[in-house]
């Protein structure tokens, strides 16, 4: 049922949504594909991009290589990307990651607890968190070229 609801939201949600957001980013701990627990608060001092995605989401798959390129380009400047998979079945995520390997950590939000904290109502949702742990930008959906806006925003946050 959750997957059906998310699918409907993907179809109905507007794709051009790059909103400024404010306030502290909700802290969380999620298991990574590598088996370790990742706690967002441990990345305070870095600019973090959270990307909520699902294997059935075409725009998510299209966006992943672009996010990986940003991660590789800016990691040495205090930037990291976390891909947060929202599906209950991790096998589907693993299949996509074999086809589209990425260098950034993949986290699993099996119960959608973190997705609810971040009010994920479309696929994908991309959240930029500044070095102080505050949400600065939120994007709903993806179209080719959005990564240019992400890069502009993350560069500004890295300079702060």
C-alpha atoms as one frame of an Amber mdcrd trajectory, in Angstrom:
protein
   0.000   0.000   0.000   2.841   2.377   0.867   4.482   1.745  -2.499   1.205
   2.469  -4.286   0.797   5.720  -2.356   4.348   6.785  -3.215   3.753   5.891
  -6.867   0.642   8.077  -6.934   2.598  10.913  -5.321   5.324  10.607  -7.952
   2.772  10.965 -10.719   0.808  13.765  -9.075   3.566  15.723  -7.320   4.996
  18.666  -9.220   8.484  17.968 -10.509   9.773  21.518 -10.377  10.069  22.017
  -6.692  13.173  23.588  -5.308  12.124  25.223  -2.106  14.190  26.904   0.511
  13.680  25.280   3.852  14.763  26.221   7.297  15.130  24.565  10.642  17.198
  21.782  12.070  17.470  18.550  10.115  15.931  15.671  12.051  18.647  13.400
  13.379  18.429   9.713  12.531  20.396   6.496  12.541  20.039   4.115   9.603
  21.824   0.942   8.563  24.015   1.351   5.496  24.513  -1.090   2.649  27.965
  -1.690   4.139  26.374  -2.841   7.419  27.347   0.074   9.649  24.946   2.414
  11.412  25.077   5.964  10.064  23.959   8.782  12.341  23.316  12.125  10.630
  24.521  14.127  13.651  27.999  12.598  13.228  28.290  14.544   9.972  27.837
  17.950  11.583  30.515  20.196  10.116  29.924  18.813   6.613  27.409  19.742
   3.957  25.121  16.737   3.483  22.800  15.888   0.620  20.073  13.391   1.524
  18.456  11.763  -1.480  15.331   9.684  -0.816  14.841   7.164  -3.633  13.195
   3.902  -4.662  14.112   1.257  -7.244  10.816   1.667  -9.121  11.393   5.411
  -9.595  12.756   6.174 -13.078  13.868   9.728 -12.220  15.686   8.335  -9.151
  17.736   5.988 -11.327  18.415   8.805 -13.782  19.620  11.109 -11.000  21.950
   8.671  -9.207  24.975   9.020 -11.537  24.668  12.814 -11.302  24.643  12.664
  -7.494  27.634  10.336  -7.581  29.536  12.831  -9.730  28.788  15.600  -7.206
  29.850  13.364  -4.328  33.166  12.532  -5.993  33.841  16.136  -7.000  33.162
  17.775  -3.608  33.846  15.056  -0.998  37.297  16.455  -0.241  35.693  19.826
   0.603  33.472  18.486   3.382  30.492  17.267   1.366  28.757  13.913   1.404
  25.731  12.332  -0.208  23.513   9.756   1.470  21.134   7.802  -0.735  18.174
   6.834   1.470  16.268   3.899  -0.006  12.636   3.858   1.157  11.655   0.306
   0.210  10.946  -2.586   2.543  12.659  -5.045   0.179  16.379  -4.250   0.076
  16.889  -6.755  -2.743  15.315  -4.335  -5.216  17.729  -1.583  -4.168  20.662
  -3.990  -4.447  19.648  -4.859  -8.011  19.564  -1.200  -9.044  22.920  -0.560
  -7.355  24.504  -3.401  -9.359  23.333  -1.650 -12.523  24.114   1.875 -11.297
  27.006   1.662  -8.823  27.624   4.728  -6.678  30.468   5.749  -4.360  28.268
   7.425  -1.752  26.699   5.507   1.165  23.290   3.936   0.653  21.071   3.881
   3.746  17.912   1.842   4.289  14.725   3.394   5.664  12.771   0.104   5.605
   9.998   1.362   7.883   9.845   4.869   6.345  10.431   6.485   9.734  13.044
   8.915   8.387  10.975   9.533   5.257   8.127  10.653   7.493  10.454  12.903
   9.523  11.471  14.637   6.298   7.917  14.683   4.917   8.880  12.754   1.812
   5.827  12.992  -0.426   7.385  12.426  -3.858  10.195  10.429  -5.426  12.939
  11.434  -5.382  13.278  14.023  -2.639  16.641  15.725  -2.206  17.501  17.673
   0.953  20.593  19.838   1.436  21.757  20.219   5.033  24.358  22.836   5.976
  27.403  22.401   8.215  25.350  23.429  11.268  22.750  20.719  10.749  20.034
  22.947   9.298  17.939  22.125   6.246  18.621  24.785   3.651  17.090  23.425
   0.434  14.575  20.745  -0.481  13.805  19.479  -3.987  10.888  17.241  -4.923
  11.219  15.227  -8.120  13.994  15.264 -10.671  14.493  16.343 -14.260  17.833
  16.441 -16.095  19.589  19.662 -15.179  18.444  19.783 -11.535  21.944  18.647
 -10.562  23.240  22.029 -11.758  21.042  23.726  -9.163  22.162  21.235  -6.487
  25.774  22.032  -7.344  25.210  25.781  -7.134  23.514  25.388  -3.748  26.087
  23.009  -2.292  28.958  25.219  -3.427  27.369  28.144  -1.596  26.945  26.007
   1.538  30.547  24.758   1.365  31.775  28.378   1.216  29.840  29.364   4.350
